Amino acid sequence: MNTDPVHELFVPVLVATGLLVLLFAVVAMLLVVNANRRHRHRAELAELHLQRDAELRRAEREATEHTLTEVGRELHDNVGQLLTVAQLGLLDHLADAAKAHPRVATALEALDQGMEEVRRLGRSLNHDHWRHLRLAQALELEATRLERLGKARVHLRISDPMHDPPADAKTILFRAFQEVVANALRHSGARTLTIALDGTPPTLRVHDDGRGFDPEAPRTGSGLTNIITRCRLIGYTATIYTAPGDGCSWTFTPDTAHDPSRRPGG
C-alpha cells in the first residue's frame, strides 16, 4: 500500500511545530520572569534609597536637637557663670575707670571669654557649619567639648590621611557616635572614652570604661537596634562588645562592597 508523501511529512512537521511553539513559550516566560525580577530589584533599591534618605533626615534633625540641648546646658552652666562674674565686677568698680585694677581686669577677661563662648556656640548652632566639617574635625570638636565640660576624659586617635565618607554617610555615622557617647555617659557611668578613626574609608571605634551590661539581657529601648540599622543603610557594619564590669566597645566598619553614593538606576 502506497503512502502519500504529504501524509508522511505531516506528523514530523506537526511535532516540530509544537516544539517550536513550546520553545517560544519557554523563552517568553523566561523573559517575563527576568523582567519581573529586574523591576522587583529596582523597587527594592528605590525603597532602600527612600529608607536611607528618611534616616538621614531623622539623623540630621536629632543631631540638631542634640546640639540645641547641649547649647542650653552650656549657656546655663558655663557662659552664664562667666557673664555673671563680668557683671559683678563691672558693677562693683564701674566708677573706677582704671583698667589696671585687678578685679576690673579679671571681669574684662571673663567677659571676653564669655563672648568667645557665645560665638563658639553660635557656630555650633549652624547646622551647615558642622555638616561641612570633616568627620575627624567633628570628632575633635566633640572631644574638646566633653573634656571642657568635665563630662569625661577623652583619648582621641586619628590616623591621616583619609578620605571622608559621603555627606549623608558622615551625618549618620556622626549621629551614631553621638548616641554611643550619650549612652556611655548617661547609663554606664563612664569617665574615660577612647575614640579611634583610621583607614580609607574610615573605621570608627569607641570604647568606654563604664560598667557595661549583658548584651543578651532583654531591653525595653530600641537605641542599639537603631544604631545598627542606620549604619547598615550607609554601608557600615556596627558591632558592639560589652559585658558587666568590662565597659562597652563599638566598632563601625565600612563594607567595601557597598558604595553609599550609588543611587538606584545610576
Residue, then its C-alpha position, 0 to 999 in steps of 0.5 A: m500500500n502506497t503512502d502519500p508523501v504529504h501524509e508522511l511529512f505531516v506528523p514530523v512537521l506537526v511535532a516540530t511545530g509544537l516544539l517550536v511553539l513550546l520553545f517560544a513559550v519557554v523563552a517568553m516566560l523566561l523573559v517575563v520572569n527576568a523582567n519581573r525580577r529586574h523591576r522587583h530589584r529596582a523597587e527594592l533599591a528605590e525603597l532602600h534609597l527612600q529608607r536611607d534618605a528618611e534616616l538621614r533626615r531623622a539623623e540630621r534633625e536629632a543631631t540638631e536637637h542634640t546640639l540645641t540641648e547641649v547649647g542650653r546646658e552650656l549657656h546655663d552652666n558655663v557662659g552664664q557663670l562667666l557673664t555673671v562674674a563680668q557683671l559683678g565686677l563691672l558693677d562693683h568698680l564701674a566708677d573706677a575707670a582704671k583698667a589696671h585694677p585687678r578685679v576690673a581686669t579679671a571681669l574684662e577677661a571673663l567677659d571676653q571669654g564669655m563672648e568667645e563662648v557665645r560665638r563658639l556656640g553660635r557656630s555650633l548652632n549652624h547646622d551647615h557649619w558642622r555638616h561641612l566639617r570633616l568627620a575627624q574635625a567633628l570628632e575633635l570638636e566633640a572631644t574638646r567639648l566633653e573634656r571642657l565640660g568635665k563630662a569625661r576624659v577623652h583619648l582621641r586617635i586619628s590616623d591621616p590621611m583619609h578620605d571622608p565618607p559621603a555627606d549623608a554617610k558622615t551625618i549618620l555615622f556622626r549621629a551614631f557616635q553621638e548616641v554611643v557617647a550619650n549612652a556611655l555617659r548617661h547609663s554606664g557611668a563612664r569617665t574615660l572614652t577612647i575614640a579611634l578613626d583610621g583607614t580609607p574609608p574610615t573605621l570608627r571605634v569607641h570604647d568606654d570604661g563604664r560598667g557595661f551590661d549583658p548584651e543578651a539581657p532583654r531591653t525595653g529601648s530600641g537605641l542599639t537596634n537603631i544604631i545598627t540599622r542606620c549604619r547598615l543603610i550607609g554601608y557600615t557594619a556596627t558591632i558592639y562588645t560589652a559585658p558587666g564590669d568590662g565597659c562597652s566597645w563599638t566598632f563601625t566598619p565600612d563594607t567595601a562592597h557597598d558604595p553609599s553614593r550609588r543611587p538606584g538606576g545610576 
